[in-house]
Amino acid sequence: MAMSAGEIETLIRAAFPDARVTIEDLAGDGDHYAATVVSESFRGLPRVRQHQLVYAALSGRMGGALHALALQTSAPEQGPSA
């Protein structure tokens, strides 16, 4: 059973309450999504670790209810210092 974009966003927001999350259904089939997640939680972490944290937030649904997720993660940009 496929997941909705809303379900994916809810799971990610539960793990990263401060996150800006954008979900796009790439194929219109509810199986192939792209997600952009920007969270302070990612600051200082390598990209691989950031992705691992997002996959963990999806509670084992990758490869099952969620077939494919193209993932972009980052920490928020910091403004200029005063």
N, C-alpha and C positions, 0 to 999 in steps of 0.2 A: 504494500500500500504506500503510495507516494506521500510526501510531506508537502504542506503548503508553505509559501514564503513566510506567512505569519507565524507558523509553528517554529520555523528555523529562527526567525528574529526573536521570538519569545524565549527560546532556549539560550540564545547568545546573550540577550539582555539580562537574563537571570544570573548568568555567570559574570557579566561585565556591566553592572548597572549604569556606569558613566559613559558607555560606548555610544558612538554614532554608528548605526548599522544600516546598510543598504543591501537589499536582496533583489536580485533580478532573475527571473525565470528565463533561461537562455533558449530553450526549445519549445516553450509553451506546453510541456508535457508533465510538469510537476516533478520531474526527475533530475533535471540538469539546471543547476543554479550557479550564479556568481554572487559572492558576498564580499562586501567591503566592511571591515570592522576597525574603527579607530578608538583606542582606549588608552588611558594613562597606564593601565596595568601592563602594557607592552613595553613601556619605556625601559631601555637598557637591555632588553631581551633580544636574542637573535631571532630572525624571521622563522626559523624552523620551530623554535620553542613557542613563539606566538601562535603558529598554526596548530601545534599540538594542544595548546590550551583551548582553542576554539573547537577542535575536534572533540576534546574531552567534554566540553559544554554540550555537545550534541548527543551525549549519553549513549554512545554505541550505535547510533542510527546511520552513520556513514557506511556505505556498502550494502545497506539493507533498505530501510524506508527512504533513505537519501542516496541516490545512485552516484551523483557527481556534484562536486562543489568546487568551483574555481574561487580561490580565496586570496584576498589582499588584506593585509593587516598592517597597522602602524600605530605609533603613539601620536598624539596631537602635536602639531607644530608649536614650538614655543615662540612667543612674541619677542620683540627686541627687549633687551635689558634696559632698565632705566638708569 
